């Protein structure tokens, strides 16, 4: 009986689950941010490539 009471009073598992959920949420935010930044960088270099080609074709 004492073992069950001690198990029900233990909050360590709940804290670990909360930290796991926080890490999962932050991971999603980082992945989404990297995707958005990656598209912007790709577009920036594509625009520069076109401008350089225009300059050499004159």
C-alpha positions in Angstrom: 0.0 0.0 0.0 2.8 2.4 0.8 4.4 1.8 -2.5 1.2 2.8 -4.3 0.9 6.0 -2.2 4.6 6.9 -3.0 4.0 6.2 -6.7 0.9 8.5 -6.8 2.7 11.3 -4.9 5.8 11.2 -7.2 5.7 14.1 -9.7 9.1 13.4 -11.4 7.5 11.7 -14.4 5.2 14.5 -15.0 8.1 17.0 -15.0 10.0 14.9 -17.5 7.0 14.7 -19.8 6.6 18.4 -19.6 10.2 19.0 -20.5 9.9 16.5 -23.4 6.8 18.4 -24.8 8.7 21.7 -24.5 11.7 20.2 -26.4 9.4 18.8 -29.1 7.7 22.2 -29.6 11.0 24.0 -29.8 12.2 21.5 -32.3 9.2 22.2 -34.5 9.8 25.9 -34.3 13.4 25.5 -35.2 12.7 23.3 -38.2 10.0 25.8 -39.5 12.4 28.7 -39.0 15.2 27.0 -40.9 12.8 26.2 -43.8 11.7 29.8 -44.0 15.3 31.2 -43.9 16.5 28.6 -46.4 13.9 29.7 -48.9 14.9 33.3 -48.5 18.6 32.6 -48.9 17.9 30.5 -52.0 15.9 33.3 -53.5 18.6 35.8 -52.7 21.3 33.8 -54.5 19.0 33.1 -57.4 18.4 36.8 -57.9 22.2 37.6 -57.7 22.8 34.9 -60.3 20.4 36.5 -62.7 21.9 39.9 -62.2 25.4 38.7 -62.9 24.2 37.0 -66.0 22.6 40.2 -67.2 25.8 42.1 -66.5 27.9 39.8 -68.6 25.4 39.6 -71.4 25.6 43.4 -72.1 
